[in-house]
C-alpha cells in the first residue's frame, strides 16, 4: 500500500469559514485572506495538495 500511495501528494483540507484560521470575511466589504493563504502556502511547502472547503457563513451575516 505504501508504494501505491508514495507518488501521490496527500490532500490537506483548509476550511474557509468556521474551522481553521481567522474569519476571511470579518465584515461586509472587508476580506482578510492572509491566514488561510498562509495555511495553503504551508501545505504546498510540505508537498501536500491544498483543498479549500467552503463552510459556514461570515459572522456578520448571522444574528447573534
Secondary structure, DSSP 8 states (H G I E B T S, - for coil): -HHHHHTS--EEEEESSSSSSS-S-SBTTB---HHHHHHHHHHHHTT-EEEEE--S--GGGS--
